[in-house]
Amino acid sequence: MRVKRKPILIIAFLIMALLAVYGTVAAQSNSDDPAVVITFFWREGCSHCAEEKPFLQELMAQYPQIYLRAYEVYDSQANLDYLFALGDAMSFETSGVPVTVIGDQAWVGFSDEIGTELSAAVAACSNDGCGDPADKFGLDTSGTVRSLQTAGETAADTESTTSPFVWVLAVVALVLVAYGVGALLRQAKKKPARKRH
């Protein structure tokens, strides 16, 4: 069976083009800005919590590298336990909400002054990053329930471990299989030439 080179060259070109596009998209999606984790404990019906929520949304719009870890403490004992454990680890008062943690600092309550301090802390962390305090202090958050996440944060938390590169390869493999099946079908349709005796 003779292999035609033109279709194989076209497929090879398509593979290279797909890999080039994937490389460009992957390079653009990787941010060089260090992650800033804001841990926010709140309660439904809390007026200061309600004031802080839009402030945090504006802060996240200004700094896209912010990851908001928000925990509602009234309806979740695990979230409340995490608040107490973090308060013990960082030595801050846990008698009320909202409680906001950025880096090594914690704020209880919310006001314009606290908002200014939160903005300054995020600006400082945007240079070097501020990770999740649960990781820093080795606290178990497996039973906690997050809330108030942005769409990007939700997607990041539920993102499949399947790399886009794997999907590109799967598509290429599917194209190659389809081409092979098509070639076999074309070959089968051709009637074999009869030998003359």
Contact map, one row per residue, 1 for C-alpha under 8 A:
11100000000000000000000000000000000000000000000000000000000000000000000000000000000000000000000000000000000000000000000000000000000000000000000000000000000000000000000000000000000000000000000000000
11110000000000000000000000000000000000000000000000000000000000000000000000000000000000000000000000000000000000000000000000000000000000000000000000000000000000000000000000000000000000000000000000000
11111000000000000000000000000000000000000000000000000000000000000000000000000000000000000000000000000000000000000000000000000000000000000000000000000000000000000000000000000000000000000000000000000
01111111000000000000000000000000000000000000000000000000000000000000000000000000000000000000000000000000000000000000000000000000000000000000000000000000000000000000000000000000000000000000000000000
00111111100000000000000000000000000000000000000000000000000000000000000000000000000000000000000000000000000000000000000000000000000000000000000000000000000000000000000000000000000000000000000000000
00011111110000000000000000000000000000000000000000000000000000000000000000000000000000000000000000000000000000000000000000000000000000000000000000000000000000000000000000000000000000000000000000000
00011111111000000000000000000000000000000000000000000000000000000000000000000000000000000000000000000000000000000000000000000000000000000000000000000000000000000000000000000000000000000000000000000
00011111111100000000000000000000000000000000000000000000000000000000000000000000000000000000000000000000000000000000000000000000000000000000000000000000000000000000000000000000000000000000000000000
00001111111110000000000000000000000000000000000000000000000000000000000000000000000000000000000000000000000000000000000000000000000000000000000000000000000000000000000000000000000000000000000000000
00000111111111000000000000000000000000000000000000000000000000000000000000000000000000000000000000000000000000000000000000000000000000000000000000000000000000000000000000000000000000000000000000000
00000011111111100000000000000000000000000000000000000000000000000000000000000000000000000000000000000000000000000000000000000000000000000000000000000000000000000000000000000001000000000000000000000
00000001111111110000000000000000000000000000000000000000000000000000000000000000000000000000000000000000000000000000000000000000000000000000000000000000000000000000000000000000000000000000000000000
00000000111111111000000000000000000000000000000000000000000000000000000000000000000000000000000000000000000000000000000000000000000000000000000000000000000000000000000000000000000000000000000000000
00000000011111111100000000000000000000000000000000000000000000000000000000000000000000000000000000000000000000000000000000000000000000000000000000000000000000000000000000000000000000000000000000000
00000000001111111110000000000000000000000000000000000000000000000000000000000000000000000000000000000000000000000000000000000000000000000000000000000000000000000000000000010000000000000000000000000
00000000000111111111000000000000000000000000000000000000000000000000000000000000000000000000000000000000000000000000000000000000000000000000000000000000000000000000000000000000000000000000000000000
00000000000011111111100000000000000000000000000000000000000000000000000000000000000000000000000000000000000000000000000000000000000000000000000000000000000000000000000000000000000000000000000000000
00000000000001111111110000000000000000000000000000000000000000000000000000000000000000000000000000000000000000000000000000000000000000000000000000000000000000000000000100000000000000000000000000000
00000000000000111111111000000000000000000000000000000000000000000000000000000000000000000000000000000000000000000000000000000000000000000000000000000000000000000000100100000000000000000000000000000
00000000000000011111111100000000000000000000000000000000000000000000000000000000000000000000000000000000000000000000000000000000000000000000000000000000000000000000000000000000000000000000000000000
00000000000000001111111110000000000000000000000000000000000000000000000000000000000000000000000000000000000000000000000000000000000000000000000000000000000000000000000000000000000000000000000000000
00000000000000000111111111000000000000000000000000000000000000000000000000000000000000000000000000000000000000000000000000000000000000000000000000000000000000000001100100000000000000000000000000000
00000000000000000011111111100000000000000000000000000000000000000000000000000000000000000000000000000000000000000000000000000000000000000000000000000000000000000000000000000000000000000000000000000
00000000000000000001111111110000000000000000000000000000000000000000000000000000000000000000000000000000000000000000000000000000000000000000000000000000000000000000000000000000000000000000000000000
00000000000000000000111111111000000000000000000000000000000000000000000000000000000000000000000000000000000000000000000000000000000000000000000000000000000000000000000000000000000000000000000000000
00000000000000000000011111111100000000000000000000000000000000000000000000000000000000000000000000000000000000000000000000000000000000000000000000000000000000000000000000000000000000000000000000000
00000000000000000000001111111100000000000000000000000000000000000000000000000000000000000000000000000000000000000000000000000000000000000000000000000000000000000000000000000000000000000000000000000
00000000000000000000000111111110000000000000000000000000000000000000000000000000000000000000000000000000000000000000000000000000000000000000000000000000000000000000000000000000000000000000000000000
00000000000000000000000011111110000000000000000000000000000000000000000000000000000000000000000000000000000000000000000000000000000000000000000000000000000000000000000000000000000000000000000000000
00000000000000000000000001111111000000000000000000000000000000000000000000000000000000000000000000000000000000000000000000000000000000000000000000000000000000000000000000000000000000000000000000000
00000000000000000000000000011111110000000000000000000000000000000000000000000000000000000000000000000000000000000000000000000000000000000000000000000000000000000000000000000000000000000000000000000
00000000000000000000000000000111110000000000000000000000000000000000000000000000000000000000000000000000000000000000000000000000000000000000000000000000000000000000000000000000000000000000000000000
00000000000000000000000000000011111000000000000000000000000000001000000000000000000000000000000000000000000000000000000000000110100000000000000000000000000000000000000000000000000000000000000000000
00000000000000000000000000000011111100000000000000000000000000001000000000000000000000000000000000000000000000000000000000001111110000000000000000000000000000000000000000000000000000000000000000000
00000000000000000000000000000000111110000000000000000000000000001110000000000000000000000000000000000000000000000000000000000100111000000000000000000000000000000000000000000000000000000000000000000
00000000000000000000000000000000011111000000000000000000000000001110000000000000000000000000000000000100000000000000000001001100111000000000000000000000000000000000000000000000000000000000000000000
00000000000000000000000000000000001111100000000000000000000000000111100000000000000000000000000000000110000000000000000000000000011100000000000000000000000000000000000000000000000000000000000000000
00000000000000000000000000000000000111110000000000000000000000000111110000000000000000000000000000011110000000000000000000000000000100000000000000000000000000000000000000000000000000000000000000000
00000000000000000000000000000000000011111000000000000000000000000001111000000000000000000000000000011100000000000000000000000000000110000000000000000000000000000000000000000000000000000000000000000
00000000000000000000000000000000000001111100000000000000000000000001111000000000000000000000000001111000000000000000000000000000000000000000000000000000000000000000000000000000000000000000000000000
00000000000000000000000000000000000000111110000000000000000000000000011110000000001000000000000011110000000000000000000000000000000000000000000000000000000000000000000000000000000000000000000000000
00000000000000000000000000000000000000011111010010000000000000000000011110000000000000000000000011100000000000000000000000000000000000000000000000000000000000000000000000000000000000000000000000000
00000000000000000000000000000000000000001111110010000000000000000000000111000000000000000000000011000000000000000000000000000000000000000000000000000000000000000000000000000000000000000000000000000
00000000000000000000000000000000000000000111110010000000000000000000000101000000000000000000000000000000000000000000000000000000000000000000000000000000000000000000000000000000000000000000000000000
00000000000000000000000000000000000000000011111001000000000000000000000000000000000000000000000000000000000000000000000000000000000000000000000000000000000000000000000000000000000000000000000000000
00000000000000000000000000000000000000000111111111000000000000000000000000000000000000000000000011000000000000000000000000000000000000000000000000000000000000000000000000000000000000000000000000000
00000000000000000000000000000000000000000000111111100000000000000000000000000000000000000000000000000000000000000000000000000000000000000000000000000000000000000000000000000000000000000000000000000
00000000000000000000000000000000000000000000011111110000000000000000000000000000000000000000000011000000000011100000000000000000000000000000000000000000000000000000000000000000000000000000000000000
00000000000000000000000000000000000000000111011111111000000000000000000000000000000000000000000011000000000011000000000000000000000000000000000000000000000000000000000000000000000000000000000000000
00000000000000000000000000000000000000000000111111111100000000000000000000000000000000000000000000000000000000000000000000000000000000000000000000000000000000000000000000000000000000000000000000000
00000000000000000000000000000000000000000000001111111110000000000000000000000000000000000000000000000000000001000000000000000000000000000000000000000000000000000000000000000000000000000000000000000
00000000000000000000000000000000000000000000000111111111000000000000000000000000000000000000000001000000000001000010000000000000000000000000000000000000000000000000000000000000000000000000000000000
00000000000000000000000000000000000000000000000011111111100000000000000000000000000000000000000000000000000000000000000000000000000000000000000000000000000000000000000000000000000000000000000000000
00000000000000000000000000000000000000000000000001111111110000000000000000000000000000000000000000000000000000000000000000000000000000000000000000000000000000000000000000000000000000000000000000000
00000000000000000000000000000000000000000000000000111111111000000000000000000000000000000000000000000000000000000010000000000000000000000000000000000000000000000000000000000000000000000000000000000
00000000000000000000000000000000000000000000000000011111111100000000000000000000000000000000000000000000000000000000000000000000000000000000000000000000000000000000000000000000000000000000000000000
00000000000000000000000000000000000000000000000000001111111110000000000000000000000000000000000000000000000000000000000000000000000000000000000000000000000000000000000000000000000000000000000000000
00000000000000000000000000000000000000000000000000000111111111000000000000000000000000000000000000000000000000000000000000000000000000000000000000000000000000000000000000000000000000000000000000000
00000000000000000000000000000000000000000000000000000011111111100000000000000000000000000000000000000000000000000000001000000000000000000000000000000000000000000000000000000000000000000000000000000
00000000000000000000000000000000000000000000000000000001111111111110000000000000000000000000000000000000000000000000000000000000000000000000000000000000000000000000000000000000000000000000000000000
00000000000000000000000000000000000000000000000000000000111111110000000000000000000000000000000000000000000000000000000000000000000000000000000000000000000000000000000000000000000000000000000000000
00000000000000000000000000000000000000000000000000000000011111110000000000000000000000000000000000000000000000000000000000000000000000000000000000000000000000000000000000000000000000000000000000000
00000000000000000000000000000000000000000000000000000000001111111100000000000000000000000000000000000000000000000000000000000100000000000000000000000000000000000000000000000000000000000000000000000
00000000000000000000000000000000000000000000000000000000000111111100000000000000000000000000000000000000000000000000000000000000000000000000000000000000000000000000000000000000000000000000000000000
00000000000000000000000000000000111100000000000000000000000100111110000000000000000000000000000000000000000000000000000000000100000000000000000000000000000000000000000000000000000000000000000000000
00000000000000000000000000000000001111000000000000000000000100111111000000000000000000000000000000000000000000000000000000000000000000000000000000000000000000000000000000000000000000000000000000000
00000000000000000000000000000000001111000000000000000000000100001111100000000000000000000000000000000000000000000000000000000000000000000000000000000000100000000000000000000000000000000000000000000
00000000000000000000000000000000000011110000000000000000000000000111110000000000000000000000000000000000000000000000000000000000000000000000000000011100100000000000000000000000000000000000000000000
00000000000000000000000000000000000011110000000000000000000000000011111000000000000000000000000000000000000000000000000000000000000000000000000001111000000000000000000000000000000000000000000000000
00000000000000000000000000000000000001111100000000000000000000000001111100000000000000000000000000000000000000000000000000000000000000000000000001111000000000000000000000000000000000000000000000000
00000000000000000000000000000000000000111100000000000000000000000000111110000010000000000000000000000000000000000000000000000000000000000000000111100000000000000000000000000000000000000000000000000
00000000000000000000000000000000000000001111000000000000000000000000011111110011000000000000000000000000000000000000000000000000000000000000000011100000000000000000000000000000000000000000000000000
00000000000000000000000000000000000000001110000000000000000000000000001111111011001000000000000000000000000000000000000000000000000000000000000000000000000000000000000000000000000000000000000000000
00000000000000000000000000000000000000000011000000000000000000000000000111111001000000000000000000000000000000000000000000000000000000000000000000000000000000000000000000000000000000000000000000000
00000000000000000000000000000000000000000000000000000000000000000000000111111000000000000000000000000000000000000000000000000000000000000000000000000000000000000000000000000000000000000000000000000
00000000000000000000000000000000000000000000000000000000000000000000000111111111000000000000000000000000000000000000000000000000000000000000000110000000000000000000000000000000000000000000000000000
00000000000000000000000000000000000000000000000000000000000000000000000011111111100000000000000000000000000000000000000000000000000000000000000000000000000000000000000000000000000000000000000000000
00000000000000000000000000000000000000000000000000000000000000000000000000011111110000000000000000000000000000000000000000000000000000000000101110000000000000000000000000000000000000000000000000000
00000000000000000000000000000000000000000000000000000000000000000000001110011111111000000000000000000000000000000000000000000000000000000000001110000000000000000000000000000000000000000000000000000
00000000000000000000000000000000000000000000000000000000000000000000000111011111111100000000000000000000000000000000000000000000000000000000000000000000000000000000000000000000000000000000000000000
00000000000000000000000000000000000000000000000000000000000000000000000000001111111110000000000000000000000000000000000000000000000000000000000000000000000000000000000000000000000000000000000000000
00000000000000000000000000000000000000000000000000000000000000000000000000000111111111000000000000000000000000000000000000000000000000000011100100000000000000000000000000000000000000000000000000000
00000000000000000000000000000000000000001000000000000000000000000000000010000011111111100000010000000000000000000000000000000000000000000000000000000000000000000000000000000000000000000000000000000
00000000000000000000000000000000000000000000000000000000000000000000000000000001111111110000010000000000000000000000000000000000000000000000000000000000000000000000000000000000000000000000000000000
00000000000000000000000000000000000000000000000000000000000000000000000000000000111111111000000000000000000000000000000000000000000000000010000000000000000000000000000000000000000000000000000000000
00000000000000000000000000000000000000000000000000000000000000000000000000000000011111111110000000000000000000000000000000000000000011001010000000000000000000000000000000000000000000000000000000000
00000000000000000000000000000000000000000000000000000000000000000000000000000000001111111111110000000000000000000000000000000000000000000000000000000000000000000000000000000000000000000000000000000
00000000000000000000000000000000000000000000000000000000000000000000000000000000000111111111000000000000000000000000000000000000000000000000000000000000000000000000000000000000000000000000000000000
00000000000000000000000000000000000000000000000000000000000000000000000000000000000011111110000000000000000000000000000000000000000000001000000000000000000000000000000000000000000000000000000000000
00000000000000000000000000000000000000000000000000000000000000000000000000000000000001111111000000000001010000000000000000000000000000000000000000000000000000000000000000000000000000000000000000000
00000000000000000000000000000000000000000000000000000000000000000000000000000000000001111111100000000000000000000000000000000000000000000000000000000000000000000000000000000000000000000000000000000
00000000000000000000000000000000000000000000000000000000000000000000000000000000000000110111110000000000010000000000000000000000000000000000000000000000000000000000000000000000000000000000000000000
00000000000000000000000000000000000000000000000000000000000000000000000000000000000000100011111100000000000100000000000000000000000000000000000000000000000000000000000000000000000000000000000000000
00000000000000000000000000000000000000000000000000000000000000000000000000000000001100100001111110100000000100000000000000000000000000000000000000000000000000000000000000000000000000000000000000000
00000000000000000000000000000000000000000000000000000000000000000000000000000000000000000000111110000000000000000000000000000000000000000000000000000000000000000000000000000000000000000000000000000
00000000000000000000000000000000000000000000000000000000000000000000000000000000000000000000111111100000000110000000000000000000000000000000000000000000000000000000000000000000000000000000000000000
00000000000000000000000000000000000000001110010110000000000000000000000000000000000000000000011111100000000110000000000000000000000000000000000000000000000000000000000000000000000000000000000000000
00000000000000000000000000000000000000011110010110010000000000000000000000000000000000000000000111110000000111000000000000000000000000000000000000000000000000000000000000000000000000000000000000000
00000000000000000000000000000000000000011100000000000000000000000000000000000000000000000000010111111000011110000000000000000000000000000000000000000000000000000000000000000000000000000000000000000
00000000000000000000000000000000000001111000000000000000000000000000000000000000000000000000000001111100011100000000000000000000000000000000000000000000000000000000000000000000000000000000000000000
00000000000000000000000000000000000001110000000000000000000000000000000000000000000000000000000000111111111000000000000000000000000010000000000000000000000000000000000000000000000000000000000000000
00000000000000000000000000000000000111100000000000000000000000000000000000000000000000000000000000011111110000000000010011000000010000000000000000000000000000000000000000000000000000000000000000000
00000000000000000000000000000000000011000000000000000000000000000000000000000000000000000000000000001111100000000000000010001000011110000000000000000000000000000000000000000000000000000000000000000
00000000000000000000000000000000000000000000000000000000000000000000000000000000000000000100000000001111110000000000000000000000000010000000000000000000000000000000000000000000000000000000000000000
00000000000000000000000000000000000000000000000000000000000000000000000000000000000000000000000000001111111000000000000000000000000000000000000000000000000000000000000000000000000000000000000000000
00000000000000000000000000000000000000000000000000000000000000000000000000000000000000000101000000111101111100000000000000000000000000000000000000000000000000000000000000000000000000000000000000000
00000000000000000000000000000000000000000000000000000000000000000000000000000000000000000000000000111000111111000100000000000000000000000000000000000000000000000000000000000000000000000000000000000
00000000000000000000000000000000000000000000000000000000000000000000000000000000000000000000110111110000011111000000000000000000000000000000000000000000000000000000000000000000000000000000000000000
00000000000000000000000000000000000000000000000110000000000000000000000000000000000000000000000111100000001111100100000000000000000000000000000000000000000000000000000000000000000000000000000000000
00000000000000000000000000000000000000000000000110110000000000000000000000000000000000000000000001000000001111111110000000000000000000000000000000000000000000000000000000000000000000000000000000000
00000000000000000000000000000000000000000000000100000000000000000000000000000000000000000000000000000000000011111110000000000000000000000000000000000000000000000000000000000000000000000000000000000
00000000000000000000000000000000000000000000000000000000000000000000000000000000000000000000000000000000000001111111000000000000000000000000000000000000000000000000000000000000000000000000000000000
00000000000000000000000000000000000000000000000000000000000000000000000000000000000000000000000000000000000001111111100000000000000000000000000000000000000000000000000000000000000000000000000000000
00000000000000000000000000000000000000000000000000000000000000000000000000000000000000000000000000000000001011111111110000000000000000000000000000000000000000000000000000000000000000000000000000000
00000000000000000000000000000000000000000000000000010010000000000000000000000000000000000000000000000000000001111111111000000000000000000000000000000000000000000000000000000000000000000000000000000
00000000000000000000000000000000000000000000000000000000000000000000000000000000000000000000000000000000000000011111111100000000000000000000000000000000000000000000000000000000000000000000000000000
00000000000000000000000000000000000000000000000000000000000000000000000000000000000000000000000000000000000000001111111110000000000000000000000000000000000000000000000000000000000000000000000000000
00000000000000000000000000000000000000000000000000000000000000000000000000000000000000000000000000000100000000000111111111000000000000000000000000000000000000000000000000000000000000000000000000000
00000000000000000000000000000000000000000000000000000000001000000000000000000000000000000000000000000000000000000011111111100000000000000000000000000000000000000000000000000000000000000000000000000
00000000000000000000000000000000000000000000000000000000000000000000000000000000000000000000000000000000000000000001111111110000000000000000000000000000000000000000000000000000000000000000000000000
00000000000000000000000000000000000000000000000000000000000000000000000000000000000000000000000000000110000000000000111111111000000000000000000000000000000000000000000000000000000000000000000000000
00000000000000000000000000000000000100000000000000000000000000000000000000000000000000000000000000000100000000000000011111111100000000000000000000000000000000000000000000000000000000000000000000000
00000000000000000000000000000000000000000000000000000000000000000000000000000000000000000000000000000000000000000000001111111110000000000000000000000000000000000000000000000000000000000000000000000
00000000000000000000000000000000000000000000000000000000000000000000000000000000000000000000000000000000000000000000000111111111000000000000000000000000000000000000000000000000000000000000000000000
00000000000000000000000000000000010100000000000000000000000000000000000000000000000000000000000000000010000000000000000011111111110000000000000000000000000000000000000000000000000000000000000000000
00000000000000000000000000000000111100000000000000000000000000101000000000000000000000000000000000000000000000000000000001111111110000000000000000000000000000000000000000000000000000000000000000000
00000000000000000000000000000000110000000000000000000000000000000000000000000000000000000000000000000000000000000000000000111111100000000000000000000000000000000000000000000000000000000000000000000
00000000000000000000000000000000010000000000000000000000000000000000000000000000000000000000000000000000000000000000000000011111110000000000000000000000000000000000000000000000000000000000000000000
00000000000000000000000000000000111100000000000000000000000000000000000000000000000000000000000000000000000000000000000000001111111000000000000000000000000000000000000000000000000000000000000000000
00000000000000000000000000000000011110000000000000000000000000000000000000000000000000000000000000000110000000000000000000001101111100000000000000000000000000000000000000000000000000000000000000000
00000000000000000000000000000000001110000000000000000000000000000000000000000000000000000000000000000010000000000000000000000000111110110000000000000000000000000000000000000000000000000000000000000
00000000000000000000000000000000000011100000000000000000000000000000000000000000000000000000000000000010000000000000000000000000011111110000000000000000000000000000000000000000000000000000000000000
00000000000000000000000000000000000000100000000000000000000000000000000000000000000001000000000000001011000000000000000000000000001111111000000000000000000000000000000000000000000000000000000000000
00000000000000000000000000000000000000000000000000000000000000000000000000000000000001000000000000000000000000000000000000000000000111111111100000000000000000000000000000000000000000000000000000000
00000000000000000000000000000000000000000000000000000000000000000000000000000000000000000000000000000000000000000000000000000000001111111110000000000000000000000000000000000000000000000000000000000
00000000000000000000000000000000000000000000000000000000000000000000000000000000000000000000000000000000000000000000000000000000001111111110000000000000000000000000000000000000000000000000000000000
00000000000000000000000000000000000000000000000000000000000000000000000000000000000001001000000000000000000000000000000000000000000011111110000000000000000000000000000000000000000000000000000000000
00000000000000000000000000000000000000000000000000000000000000000000000000000000000000000000000000000000000000000000000000000000000001111111000000000000000000000000000000000000000000000000000000000
00000000000000000000000000000000000000000000000000000000000000000000000000000000010011000000000000000000000000000000000000000000000001111111100000000000000000000000000000000000000000000000000000000
00000000000000000000000000000000000000000000000000000000000000000000000000000000010000000000000000000000000000000000000000000000000001000111111000000000000000000000000000000000000000000000000000000
00000000000000000000000000000000000000000000000000000000000000000000000000000100010000000000000000000000000000000000000000000000000001000011111100000000000000000000000000000000000000000000000000000
00000000000000000000000000000000000000000000000000000000000000000000000000000000000000000000000000000000000000000000000000000000000000000001111100000000000000000000000000000000000000000000000000000
00000000000000000000000000000000000000000000000000000000000000000000000000000110000000000000000000000000000000000000000000000000000000000001111110000000000000000000000000000000000000000000000000000
00000000000000000000000000000000000000000000000000000000000000000000001000010110010000000000000000000000000000000000000000000000000000000000111111000000000000000000000000000000000000000000000000000
00000000000000000000000000000000000000000000000000000000000000000000001100010110000000000000000000000000000000000000000000000000000000000000001111100000000000000000000000000000000000000000000000000
00000000000000000000000000000000000000000000000000000000000000000000111100000000000000000000000000000000000000000000000000000000000000000000000111111000000000000000000000000000000000000000000000000
00000000000000000000000000000000000000000000000000000000000000000000111100000000000000000000000000000000000000000000000000000000000000000000000011111000000000000000000000000000000000000000000000000
00000000000000000000000000000000000000000000000000000000000000000001110000000000000000000000000000000000000000000000000000000000000000000000000001111100000000000000000000000000000000000000000000000
00000000000000000000000000000000000000000000000000000000000000000001110000000000000000000000000000000000000000000000000000000000000000000000000001111111110000000000000000000000000000000000000000000
00000000000000000000000000000000000000000000000000000000000000000001000000000000000000000000000000000000000000000000000000000000000000000000000000011111110000000000000000000000000000000000000000000
00000000000000000000000000000000000000000000000000000000000000000000000000000000000000000000000000000000000000000000000000000000000000000000000000001111111000000000000000000000000000000000000000000
00000000000000000000000000000000000000000000000000000000000000000000000000000000000000000000000000000000000000000000000000000000000000000000000000001111111100000000000000000000000000000000000000000
00000000000000000000000000000000000000000000000000000000000000000011000000000000000000000000000000000000000000000000000000000000000000000000000000001111111110000000000000000000000000000000000000000
00000000000000000000000000000000000000000000000000000000000000000000000000000000000000000000000000000000000000000000000000000000000000000000000000001111111111000000000000000000000000000000000000000
00000000000000000000000000000000000000000000000000000000000000000000000000000000000000000000000000000000000000000000000000000000000000000000000000000011111111100000000000000000000000000000000000000
00000000000000000000000000000000000000000000000000000000000000000000000000000000000000000000000000000000000000000000000000000000000000000000000000000001111111100000000000000000000000000000000000000
00000000000000000000000000000000000000000000000000000000000000000000000000000000000000000000000000000000000000000000000000000000000000000000000000000000111111100000000000000000000000000000000000000
00000000000000000000000000000000000000000000000000000000000000000000000000000000000000000000000000000000000000000000000000000000000000000000000000000000011111110000000000000000000000000000000000000
00000000000000000000000000000000000000000000000000000000000000000000000000000000000000000000000000000000000000000000000000000000000000000000000000000000001111111000000000000000000000000000000000000
00000000000000000000000000000000000000000000000000000000000000000000000000000000000000000000000000000000000000000000000000000000000000000000000000000000000001111110000000000000000000000000000000000
00000000000000000000000000000000000000000000000000000000000000000000000000000000000000000000000000000000000000000000000000000000000000000000000000000000000000111110000000000000000000000000000000000
00000000000000000000000000000000000000000000000000000000000000000000000000000000000000000000000000000000000000000000000000000000000000000000000000000000000000011111011000000000000000000000000000000
00000000000000000000000000000000000000000000000000000000000000000000000000000000000000000000000000000000000000000000000000000000000000000000000000000000000000011111111000000000000000000000000000000
00000000000000000000010000000000000000000000000000000000000000000000000000000000000000000000000000000000000000000000000000000000000000000000000000000000000000000111111100000000000000000000000000000
00000000000000000010010000000000000000000000000000000000000000000000000000000000000000000000000000000000000000000000000000000000000000000000000000000000000000000011111110000000000000000000000000000
00000000000000000000000000000000000000000000000000000000000000000000000000000000000000000000000000000000000000000000000000000000000000000000000000000000000000000111111111000000000000000000000000000
00000000000000000000000000000000000000000000000000000000000000000000000000000000000000000000000000000000000000000000000000000000000000000000000000000000000000000111111111100000000000000000000000000
00000000000000000110010000000000000000000000000000000000000000000000000000000000000000000000000000000000000000000000000000000000000000000000000000000000000000000001111111110000000000000000000000000
00000000000000000000000000000000000000000000000000000000000000000000000000000000000000000000000000000000000000000000000000000000000000000000000000000000000000000000111111111000000000000000000000000
00000000000000000000000000000000000000000000000000000000000000000000000000000000000000000000000000000000000000000000000000000000000000000000000000000000000000000000011111111100000000000000000000000
00000000000000000000000000000000000000000000000000000000000000000000000000000000000000000000000000000000000000000000000000000000000000000000000000000000000000000000001111111110000000000000000000000
00000000000000100000000000000000000000000000000000000000000000000000000000000000000000000000000000000000000000000000000000000000000000000000000000000000000000000000000111111111000000000000000000000
00000000000000000000000000000000000000000000000000000000000000000000000000000000000000000000000000000000000000000000000000000000000000000000000000000000000000000000000011111111100000000000000000000
00000000000000000000000000000000000000000000000000000000000000000000000000000000000000000000000000000000000000000000000000000000000000000000000000000000000000000000000001111111110000000000000000000
00000000000000000000000000000000000000000000000000000000000000000000000000000000000000000000000000000000000000000000000000000000000000000000000000000000000000000000000000111111111000000000000000000
00000000001000000000000000000000000000000000000000000000000000000000000000000000000000000000000000000000000000000000000000000000000000000000000000000000000000000000000000011111111100000000000000000
00000000000000000000000000000000000000000000000000000000000000000000000000000000000000000000000000000000000000000000000000000000000000000000000000000000000000000000000000001111111110000000000000000
00000000000000000000000000000000000000000000000000000000000000000000000000000000000000000000000000000000000000000000000000000000000000000000000000000000000000000000000000000111111111000000000000000
00000000000000000000000000000000000000000000000000000000000000000000000000000000000000000000000000000000000000000000000000000000000000000000000000000000000000000000000000000011111111100000000000000
00000000000000000000000000000000000000000000000000000000000000000000000000000000000000000000000000000000000000000000000000000000000000000000000000000000000000000000000000000001111111110000000000000
00000000000000000000000000000000000000000000000000000000000000000000000000000000000000000000000000000000000000000000000000000000000000000000000000000000000000000000000000000000111111111000000000000
00000000000000000000000000000000000000000000000000000000000000000000000000000000000000000000000000000000000000000000000000000000000000000000000000000000000000000000000000000000011111111100000000000
00000000000000000000000000000000000000000000000000000000000000000000000000000000000000000000000000000000000000000000000000000000000000000000000000000000000000000000000000000000001111111110000000000
00000000000000000000000000000000000000000000000000000000000000000000000000000000000000000000000000000000000000000000000000000000000000000000000000000000000000000000000000000000000111111111000000000
00000000000000000000000000000000000000000000000000000000000000000000000000000000000000000000000000000000000000000000000000000000000000000000000000000000000000000000000000000000000011111111100000000
00000000000000000000000000000000000000000000000000000000000000000000000000000000000000000000000000000000000000000000000000000000000000000000000000000000000000000000000000000000000001111111110000000
00000000000000000000000000000000000000000000000000000000000000000000000000000000000000000000000000000000000000000000000000000000000000000000000000000000000000000000000000000000000000111111110000000
00000000000000000000000000000000000000000000000000000000000000000000000000000000000000000000000000000000000000000000000000000000000000000000000000000000000000000000000000000000000000011111111000000
00000000000000000000000000000000000000000000000000000000000000000000000000000000000000000000000000000000000000000000000000000000000000000000000000000000000000000000000000000000000000001111111000000
00000000000000000000000000000000000000000000000000000000000000000000000000000000000000000000000000000000000000000000000000000000000000000000000000000000000000000000000000000000000000000111111100000
00000000000000000000000000000000000000000000000000000000000000000000000000000000000000000000000000000000000000000000000000000000000000000000000000000000000000000000000000000000000000000001111110000
00000000000000000000000000000000000000000000000000000000000000000000000000000000000000000000000000000000000000000000000000000000000000000000000000000000000000000000000000000000000000000000011111000
00000000000000000000000000000000000000000000000000000000000000000000000000000000000000000000000000000000000000000000000000000000000000000000000000000000000000000000000000000000000000000000001111100
00000000000000000000000000000000000000000000000000000000000000000000000000000000000000000000000000000000000000000000000000000000000000000000000000000000000000000000000000000000000000000000000111110
00000000000000000000000000000000000000000000000000000000000000000000000000000000000000000000000000000000000000000000000000000000000000000000000000000000000000000000000000000000000000000000000011111
00000000000000000000000000000000000000000000000000000000000000000000000000000000000000000000000000000000000000000000000000000000000000000000000000000000000000000000000000000000000000000000000001111
00000000000000000000000000000000000000000000000000000000000000000000000000000000000000000000000000000000000000000000000000000000000000000000000000000000000000000000000000000000000000000000000000111
